[in-house]
Amino acid sequence: MKLRIAIAALIVVVVVGGLAGIKYLQFQKMGAAIKAGGMPPETVSSAVAREEKWQGTLVAIGSITAVQGVTLTPDIPGTIREIAFESGAVVAKGDLLLRLDTSSEEAQLRAIEAQVELARLNAVRERSLRSQNLIPQSELETAEATLMQNQGNADNIRATIEKKTIRAPFGGRLGIRLINLGQYLDTGKPIVSLQALAPTFADFSLPQQELARLKTGIRAGSLTAN
């Protein structure tokens, strides 16, 4: 038993001594290489010193909000007959966006326009007869009143047709379309949002100690909003 322990200890001593010898030889070679080649040169960077003016910048995280923005809605109800826009489109003031069904109003308008024409002819004839003192003044006034009433009815129908035609009140970018073709649209039902592209507001927050650096009319670029 003691012999085995002695042999094992001898083997360990031989292995450790061999490893130590190898490392010693490696260090000897590295030292010789350094002496032969010398120390590696130090890397040096240089720059010319000069005076410059730095523009102070305040960095803030915020959001951009359009100065003018609306959600378009109809003034009167109706069934959607035509959609003339796509979600996210850029539109100009007066561009057609939506038409509601106006077939009933158009038929009424044709009928009332015929009445307007008839009333106009009657008024012309009554004026001619009145100029010859062939009819009393009251008949002429009745004919002219009938003409004006029919013209007013026609204008009212035209206004209804116009209200069923939705146009962009100002230029900007549309949001997501909230309606579909053939849908019945109640009064005040959202159609689409419209936001003006310019001008816009930048909504952001800064530390209180930076308040002294802010002022009205600050030059663009002096304040950066992310």
ZIHUCOR-V68493 format. One record per pair of residues at least 12 apart in sequence whose C-alpha atoms are under 7 Angstrom apart, sorted by sequence separation. I is the first residue (numbers start at 0). GAP is how many residues later the second one is. D is the distance in Angstrom with one decimal. If there is no record, write none. Layout:
i=[I:I]
gap=[GAP:GAP]
d=[D:D]
This chain:
i=[83:84:177:178:83:126:177:82:83:125:176:177:82:176:81:82:175:81:122:174:80:81:173:174:79:80:173:174:79:80:122:173:78:79:121:122:172:173:77:78:171:172:77:171:172:118:171:172:170:171:118:119:118:115:115:114:115:111:112:111:108:108:104:104:101:99:98:99:98:97:98:97:96:97:95:96:95:96:94:95:93:94:93:92:93:91:92:93:92:91:92:91:90:91:90:89:90:89:88:89:87:88:87:86:87:74:75:86:87:86:86:82:81:80:79:80:79:78:79:78:79:78:79:77:78:77:76:77:76:76:75:74:73:74:73:72:73:72:72:71:72:70:71:71:70:71:70:69:70:69:68:69:68:67:68:67:65:66:65:65:65:66:65:66:65:66:64:65:63:64:63:64:63:62:63:61:62:61:62:61:60:61:59:59:59:61:58:59:60:61:56:57:58:59:60:55:56:57:58:59:54:56]
gap=[12:12:12:12:13:13:13:14:14:14:14:14:15:15:16:16:16:17:17:17:18:18:18:18:19:19:19:19:20:20:20:20:21:21:21:21:21:21:22:22:22:22:23:23:23:24:24:24:25:25:27:27:28:31:34:35:35:38:41:42:45:48:52:56:59:64:65:65:66:67:67:68:69:69:70:70:71:71:72:72:73:73:74:75:75:76:76:76:77:78:78:79:80:80:81:82:82:83:84:84:85:85:86:87:87:88:88:88:88:89:90:98:99:100:101:101:102:103:103:104:104:105:105:106:106:107:108:108:109:110:111:112:113:113:114:115:115:116:117:118:118:119:119:120:121:121:122:123:123:124:125:125:126:127:127:128:129:129:130:131:132:132:133:133:134:134:135:135:136:136:137:137:138:139:139:140:140:141:141:142:143:143:144:145:146:163:164:164:164:164:165:165:165:165:165:166:166:166:166:166:167:167]
d=[6.3:5.5:6.7:5.8:4.8:6.2:5.2:6.1:5.7:5.3:6.4:5.8:4.7:5.1:5.7:6.6:6.1:5.0:6.8:5.9:5.7:6.8:6.7:5.0:6.1:5.1:5.7:6.2:4.4:5.2:5.1:4.6:5.3:6.0:6.4:5.5:5.7:6.5:5.6:5.4:6.2:5.4:6.3:5.3:6.4:6.8:4.1:6.6:6.1:5.2:6.4:5.8:4.8:6.0:5.3:6.6:5.9:6.6:6.4:5.9:6.0:6.2:6.3:6.6:6.1:5.1:5.9:6.4:4.6:5.9:6.2:5.0:5.6:6.9:6.3:5.2:4.5:6.7:5.4:6.7:5.3:5.4:5.0:5.2:6.1:6.9:5.5:7.0:4.1:6.3:4.6:4.0:5.4:6.6:5.6:5.6:6.2:4.3:5.7:6.3:6.1:5.4:4.8:6.2:5.1:6.5:7.0:5.6:6.4:4.7:5.3:6.6:6.6:6.4:5.5:6.1:4.9:5.9:5.5:5.7:6.3:4.3:6.9:5.7:5.9:5.4:5.4:6.8:4.5:4.9:5.0:5.5:5.4:6.6:5.6:4.9:6.7:5.4:4.9:6.0:5.6:6.4:5.5:5.6:5.8:6.0:4.1:5.7:6.2:5.4:5.6:6.6:4.2:6.1:6.1:5.4:6.0:7.0:5.8:6.6:7.0:6.0:6.6:5.1:4.4:6.2:5.6:6.0:6.5:5.0:5.7:6.3:4.6:5.8:6.2:6.7:5.2:5.3:6.5:4.1:6.0:7.0:6.3:6.5:6.4:6.3:6.9:6.8:5.8:6.2:5.5:5.3:5.4:5.0:4.7:6.6:5.7:6.1:6.0:5.9:7.0:6.7]
